Amino acid sequence: MKTANFRLPRYLGAAGALALVALLAAGAGAAPGERPAIGPLPAKKAPKASLVEMGKRLFFDARLSGDGALSCASCHNPKQGFTTRKPLSDAYPGTRHYRNAPTLINTIYKADFANVGWSWDGHMGANLNDVVRNEITETMVMNLDMRLMHERMKQDPVYVKMCKENFNGECSSGKGRKALVAFMKTLVSRDAPFDTGKMSDAAKRGRALFEGKAGCVSCHSGPYFSDGKPHNTGVPENLDVFKDPMRHLTYRSVITNHGTPKADIWRRDVGYFIVSKNYADVGKFITPTLRELKYTAPYMHNGVFATLEQVVDFYNAGGGKDDPLARELSPLGLTDAEKKDLIAFLESLSSATPVTVEPVKIDQKYKAIDKWLSVHN
């Protein structure tokens, strides 16, 4: 995989120049008095156990995709931090994705601490049920009609029983989404040294750097360690998005469907620009959480950094230098020892042991019904 930085296309002209001026005037991050303090994640009320089990079964059920080829767990692997080790995610058969799959651990907290949506570019809202619906129906992800999800659940006696137990009624796609959300509510950090107060001396020194010299807290604030806002730090492009025809086609279709200006010309991931249509937002991405970093490499929206050492080196150098809109960062001047301490603190935000669940084995015999329907309808 090769990476590179891209300058803004020349055709932006005066508009691009004005956007740059606006961005420079706006500055980066929230003022110290405005941002929430970092701290442990607050406890949430545990969802109904039987509803969680229903959601867990759906999470591993490939019948939630159009052709039954993949499940939620295909791209959010419980054994890999509920993401994958791939820089760019897989997608629905016949397509390839152009972004890194974010972890689902602690995702339930985004509604509490993030100001923008769940996706890297912020195009999805703050309601997790709606996000689940989007991912199931999105053609490049699961590509399943909600009506078909409804019927597939009704064909399986296990779901019929679960719906009766949890909702006292017949199955529906809406009930299935509620169950999936209940399952995701259980995917939270467990005994992270930062939360339990058991950080190493190096991690404690790293925290001082995080909140002081390194200035990470200006954007990675609050218990979720994210301000939920879009920023452009000059992360280099992953050229696989543009060299791989399948990934490029997926990217082009998405920005076109969102009405992105000049969608046929861009040779970079425009990020939050597809939402705002403001040229000052080209190359901005929503601040990701820093929790569970030990288990969720590679990093950034396009997976260009394989290790935390590479991430810290990138920010220590002042971020990307070739993007004229990436002017939010300055070199940090961290020594090698300080970089190690900062990494120790970042690792202290991860669970003491990986968050995982045992996969649910789905009885495949009901797939025969789908096959019969596809032939006779």
N, C-alpha and C positions, 0 to 999 in steps of 0.2 A: 504494500500500500504506500503510495506517495502522497505527500502533502505539499501545499503551497499556499501563499497568501495572494489575494487578488485586490487590485486597485479598483475603485469604482469606475464603471464604463464611462468613456468620454462624453457619451450622449447626454449625461445628466447636466452638464454645463452649469448654468447659473443656478438651477434648482439644487444641484448637488452642493454648490458652494454655499448657498443660503442655509441648507440643511446642516452643513458642517459648522457654520457659525452658531446656529441654534443649539447644536449639541454641545459645543464648547462652552456656551453661556450657561447651559443647564447644569453642568457638573455631573458628578457620579455619586450614587449612594445617598442614603438619608443622613441628615444631621444627627449627631450623637443623641440629642434629646428626643428625637422623633422615632428612633428605631427601638424595637423591643429588645430587652436584654437576652443574651443566650442563657440557657438553663435546661433542666431536664424536661422531657416531654410530659405534659400533664396526663394523668390516667383518664381513660374513657370508659364509659359503661360497657360492660361485656354484652355482646349481642346474644340472642337466644341460641343455645348450643345446637338445636336441631336445624335452625335456619342456617347456621354456619356450615353444618354438614351438607346441606343441600347446595350451598354456594360452592363449597369445596368440590363436590362431585361435578358441578357444572364447569368449574375451572379446568378440570382435567378431561372434559368431554369434547372430543373432536367434532361432535355433531353440532357444536356452536359455530362451525364454519360452513360455508356454502356447500362445499363438496365433501365435507367430513375429513379433510386432510390435516387440520391442525386445531389445537386447543389454545386457550389462553396461556397454558403452561409451556407452549412451544417457544414463545418469545420471552416469557417471564418464568424462567426455569427455577423452581424452588431450590435446586442444588447449586445454583449460580447466582445467589442473591436476588432471586426473582427478576433476573434480567438474563443476559447471555454474555459470553466472553467475546462476542463478535463486535467489531467496531461499528458496523452497520447491520441493522436488524434484517432478519428474513421477513417475508411477507407472504400474502396469499399466492398459491401456485400460479405461475405465469407472470408474477411481478417480483420486484425486489425493492426493499425500503431504502430510503436515503438518510435515515437518522438512526442514532443509537437508541436501543430500547431502554427506557428508564426503569429503575427498580420500583416495585410496588410496595416495598417495605416502608411503612410510615406514610404512605400516600393519603391515608384517611385524614392526616393532619393538614393537608394543603388548604382545605377550606378554612382552617383556623388561622393560618399564618401567611398564606400566599395571596397576593393581591390580583394576580392574573390567573389564567387557566392552568390545566394540568400539563399541556403539551409543551415541548421545547420552545415553540414559537408563540405560545399563548392563544392559539385559535380555538381552544376548547374551554367551556365555561367552568364555573366553580361548583357545579353539582355533579358529584361522582356518579350518580345514577345515569345522568345524561352522557357522561364520558364513556361509561360502559356500553351504553346504547350505540354511541358513535363508533366505538372500536369493533363492535359486533357487526354493524351494518356497513362499515367503510369497505369499499371494494378492494383496497390494497391490504386490508388486515384480515377480517374474518369473512366479509362478503356474504352475510346471511340476512335474509329478510326476516323481520320480527315475526311475521305471520308463520314462517316456516319454523322458527324457534318454538313458537307456541305449539305447533302440531307435533314436532319431534318430542317435546316433553310429554305431551299427552299420549304418545305411542309407547312410552316406557313406564311400566307399572311402578318402578321405583320412584320416579318423579311424581306420578299420580298420588302415591302414598305420602310423599314428602309435602306436596302442596296441600293435601287434605290436613295433614298434621299442623302445618305452619300457618295456613291461611283459611282453613276450613272451607275450601272450595277447589275448583278445578285449576289446572295449570294454565299459566299465561306467561308471555315473555316479560311482562312487567314484574311478576312475582319472581321470575328467574333472575332479573336484574337486581332486585332487592336482596336476594340470597347471595349473589356475587358480592355485593357491597358489604353484606354482613361478614362474609369470609375475609374480605380485604381488611376489615376493621381489626382482625386478629393478627395481622402482619405488622407488628411493631417491634422496635428495638428492644432487646432483652439484656438487662444488666450491663449496659455500656459503662466502661470505667468512668466516663464523664458524668453520667447520671448517678452512679453509685458513690461517687466521691473517692474512687480508688485509682486515681490517675498516678502514673509514675512521675518522678521528679522531672524527667525530660518533658513529659506531656504538660506538666504545670508551667514549665518555662515556655513551652510552645503556646499555651493559652495566653500568656502575657504578650507574646509576639503577635498572636492572632488579633488581640484587642488593642495592641499598641503599634509597634514599629511596622508590622506587615499590613495592618489596616484591613484585614479580611472581613472583619465584623461590619464594615460599612455596607456590605451587600449580603453577607451571610450572617443574618441577625436572627434573633428569636430562638425559641426551642427547636424549631424546624431547620434552623441555620439557612434561611433564605428570606430575602425581602419580597420574593414573588414578583419582581420587576424585571423588565428587559434591559440588558446591558450588552455593549459591544466591547469585548476585550481583545479583539483581533485574533481570535482562534483561527489557525490555518485551515484552509479548505481541505476536505478529503476528496482527492481527485477521482476516487472510485465512483463518486456520484455522477461525474461527468464523462468518465471513460467507459463505464459499464452502461450499455444502452438501456437495459432493463431498469436500472436505478434512475437514470436520467429521465426516462419516459415517466416514471412514477412521480418524480419531482416536478417535472413540467406540467403534468396533469393536475397536481395539487395546486400549484401557484396559479395556474390558469383558472381552475374552478373557483378560486378565492378572488378572482378579479384583479390579480396583481398587475400593475402597469408594466407594459413592455415585457410580458412573461416569456416571449420567445427569444429575448436577447440576453437575459441574465446568465452569467457563467459563474455564479456563486450562490450559496444558500442565503437568501435574503432575510430569513428569520422573521422577526416581529413585523417587518414591513408588510407582510401579507395581511396582517390584521389592521394596522394603522394607516397604510398607504402614505405614510409620511417618510420622505427620503432620509430624514435624520435617523430613522429606525432600521435602516438597512444593516444587516449583520448583527442585530441585537437578538439575544436569546434569554429566556427566563432563567434567573439564578437557580441552579439546582441545589437541593439539599446536600449537606456534607455528611450526613449520617450514612453508616454502612459502607463507607468507601473501601474498607479492607476487602469486601466481598463483591464489589460491583465494577471492577475495571473491565474494559477501558473507559476513559473519561471524556467528557465534553459531548456536545450534541451529535458529533460525528465520529466519536471514538478515536481521535487522532493521538491521544496520549495513553500509552499502555501502563504507566506506573505513576504513583503519586510523586515520585522524584521528578519526573518530567513535568508534571503540573506545577510543582513548586518552582522549578527552574524557569518555566515560562512566565509565571507571575513575578518572580524575582528580577527577571530581565525587563519588566515593564509591559508584558503582554506583547501582542503582535505589532509589528512596526510598519507593515506595508499597506495597511488599510487606512485611507485618509479619514475615515469616520471613527476609527478606534483610538480615541484620545482620552480614555477614562483612567488610564493607569500610568504610573511612573515607576522606574526601577526601585526595588525595595532595599537593596544593599545588604541582604542577609549573608552572613558568613556560612560556611559549610556546617558548622556546629549548630547555628541557629536554624538552618533548613532542616536538619535532623530533628531538632526539638519541635519544630512546627509540624512535621510529619507525624511525630509521636502523638501530638495533640489531636491531629485529624484522625488518627487510628483509634484514639480513645473514644471517638464518637460512634464506633461500631460495636455491635453486640459482642459480649464475651465469647459466645459460641454462635455460629451462623443460624439465622432464622430460617427454618425450613419446615416442611410438612411431608408426610408420607403420601405418595401419589395414590389416587383412587383408580382402581382397575374397573373400567367400564365394560359391561357385558356387550359384546359386539353383535349379538344376534338380532338386535332391533335395527341394525343398519340395513338388513334385508328388506324391511318395509320401505325405507327410503329408496332403495334400488327399484323395487316394484313400482312405487309411485312415479319415479322418473321415467319409467318406460310406458306406463299406462295413462299418464296425464298429458 
